[in-house]
Amino acid sequence: MSQSPLNEQIAADALAALGNRTRLRLFRLLVRAGDGGLNIGEIQTRLAIPASTLAHHIAALTQAGLIEQERHGRETRCRAGYGRMQALVDYLGDECCAGLADMSRDAAA
């Protein structure tokens, strides 16, 4: 799924979602799992956290666009939101080495 370029608020929300250790572990687990993702039971087993806690963390990452969910009957599979992940990386690096001359103008905007 292609994501539109991020604005500052969307990037801040995504970074805030990743600012929790459990959510960071969860997201990295799904990145390692690849396009197939993992079902909720597999995630819970691998992270060894209670279902209610896992649901809370999945919801936060889903709201930030960092996890995508798909239902297959009674199973819910989660996968990393690679589009949002790439958009976040691009946002963080898009002005790399651009210089500081225009920063005062940007801050005033």
N, C-alpha and C positions, 0 to 999 in steps of 0.2 A: 504494500500500500504506500503510495507516495504522499508525503506530508508537505503542506505548504511551508514556506520559510517561517521561522519562529520570530515572534516579537519578544521583547524583554520579559513580559509577564509570563508568557507560556514557558520560556526557558527557565525562569526563576521557579515556577511551579514544578517543573520536571526535576530540577536539581534539588528542590526541597523534598520531593518524594523519594529521591535517592539518598537523602541525607540521614535516613534511618538505617542502622546496620542490618537489620533483618530484611528490609526491602532491598537494600543493595545486594545482599546474598541471594535473595529470590530472583532479582533481575539478572544477575550474573549466571545463575543456574539456568535460567531460560535462554540466555544467549548461548551458553554451552550446548544446550539441548538442540539448537538449530530450528529449522522451519517446522519440524514436527511438533515441537513443544512438548509439554508434559501434561498429564491429567492432574487434577487436584490431589488425588490420593498419592500419586508419585511425588509430587512436590512436598506434601506433608511428611511423607516418609523420609525423604532426603534431607529436609530441613529440621525434622524432629520438633515441630511446634504444633500447638493445639489448633484444631480446625477453625475455631472462632478467631484466633489471632491471625491465622493465615488468611482468612476471608477479609479481615480488616486491611492487611497489607496488600493483598491483591486488588482490593477496591481502590486504594490510594494510587497504586501504580497504573491501574486501568484508567482512572480519571485523568491522570497526567499523560495518558497516551503511550505509556511505556510498555504496557501489556495489552495484548489482544486476546479475547476469549471467543471460543466457538463451542457450541453445544452439539453433541452427537448422542441423541437419545438421552440417557441418564448421565452421560459423561460430559464433563466440561474440560476442554483442553485450553491451556494457556500457552502463549508463545510471546517472545519478545517483540515489541513494536519496533522493528528495525528501521522503519521510515522515520519515526520520531527520534530514535537514538541517533541516526545519521544527521537528522536536521539539528539536533542539539549539538553534536560534535561540530557541524558546519558553522552553527551560530557562534560557538565559542572561539573558533579559529578564523572566522571570516575577515577579520581585520588584522591578522597576524602581521607584524613587522610593517604596518602601514605608517608608522610615525605618530608623533603626538601633536603636531602643529595645529590640527583642527579640533582637538579635544575641548578647548574652552568654548568654541562655537557649539559643539554637540551638547555640552552640559547645559548651555543656556536654552536649548530648544525644548 
